[in-house]
């Protein structure tokens, strides 16, 4: 069986989240005024009763019109906040 988890992001240029090692990022969306990233993977990665092995993912939250360094990140999604007044473009890279 598969599971989908979410991680709430800060509105910061760069941040690192830790996800289970065999899981993948699938999308970013707005939820209750926050930017969230969804990840999915097999629940067997969590069944050991121990803390799962994780890998780091660096996230870039880039507002429209502000320059940033891509550094090998991949585009994930565009998220709008404040009824579309603020647009953020989400990029990620597995570390």
TISE-544235 format. One record per atom (N, C-alpha, C): y, z, x. Coordinates in steps of 0.2 Angstrom, whole numbers, plus 5000, padded with zeros to 4 digits. Atoms other than C-alpha are relative to their C-alpha. Example, Ala and Ser with C-alpha at 12.3 -4.5 7.8 and 13.67 -1.06 7.14 Angstrom:
<nodes>
499450005004/497850395062/500650005004/499449994996/499550365068/500550034996/
</nodes>
This chain:
<nodes>
499450005004/500050005000/500650005004/499350004997/501849975005/500550044997/499549955002/503350085004/500749975002/499350024998/505250045004/500450075000/499549954999/506450175011/500749985001/499350024999/508350175012/500350055005/499649964996/509550235025/500749994999/499350005002/511350275021/500449995007/499650014994/512550205034/500750035000/499349985000/514150265040/500449945001/499550064999/515650145040/500350005007/499850004993/515650135059/499849935003/500250074996/515649985071/499350005002/500750004998/513950035078/499750074999/500449945001/512650165074/499249985001/500850014999/510750185078/499750044994/500549975004/509450225065/499350005003/500750004998/507650275068/499649984994/500450025006/506350185057/499350015003/500750014998/504450195058/499849945004/500050064995/503850085072/499749944998/500350075003/502849955062/500449984994/499650025006/504249945048/500549955002/499550054999/505549805046/500650014995/499450005004/507249805039/500049944996/500050065005/507449695023/500649984997/499450015003/509149715016/500550055001/499449955000/510849805015/500349994993/499650005006/511749844999/500550054999/499649955002/513049944991/499650054995/500349955005/512450104982/500550064999/499549945001/513650234974/500650005005/499450004995/515050174986/499850015007/500250004993/513950185002/499649935001/500450054998/513150055012/499350035002/500749984998/511250075013/499649945002/500450054997/509949985023/499350014997/500749995003/508149955015/499549985006/500550024996/506649955026/499350014997/500649995003/504849935022/499449995005/500550004996/503149955029/499450034996/500649975003/501350015026/500050085000/500049935000/501150195020/499550035005/500549974995/499750215032/500350035006/499649984994/501050235046/500250074999/499749945001/501550395037/499550054998/500549965003/499850465032/499750055005/500449964995/499350555048/500250084999/499849935001/500250715042/500550025006/499649994995/501250705058/500749965000/499350045000/503050645062/499849935002/500250064997/502750455063/500449985006/499750034994/503150355079/500649964997/499550045002/504850275077/500349965005/499650044995/505950145085/500750004998/499350005001/507750135086/500349934998/499650065002/508850005077/500750015001/499249994999/510649975082/500349954994/499750035006/511649925067/500849995001/499350015000/513349845067/500349994993/499650005006/514549865052/500649975001/499450044998/515849725054/500449984994/499650025005/517249715042/500349935001/499750065000/517949545038/500650005004/499450014996/519249485051/500050045006/500049964994/518849615065/499549975005/500550034995/518049545081/499550055002/500549964998/516449615087/499549965005/500550034995/515149585101/499349994996/500650005004/513549515093/499450035004/500549974995/512449565109/499349994997/500750015002/510849485101/499850034994/500149985007/511049565084/499849944995/500250055005/510349465069/500450024994/499749995006/511349445053/499550034995/500449975005/510649555039/500349984993/499750005006/511849555024/500750015000/499349995001/513549555017/500150054994/500049955005/514049715007/500750014998/499449995003/515549734996/500150074998/499949935002/516349904993/500749994996/499449995003/517849954982/500149934996/499950065005/517549814969/500249935004/499950064996/517549684983/500650005004/499450004996/519149734991/499850015007/500349994993/518149785007/499449965001/500650044998/516849665014/499850025007/500349984994/515649725027/499449955002/500550044998/514449615037/499550045004/500549964997/512849695043/499649965005/500450044995/511949645059/499650065003/500549954997/510449735067/499649975006/500450024994/509449735083/499550065001/500549954998/507849825087/500150025007/499949984993/508049925103/499350015003/
</nodes>
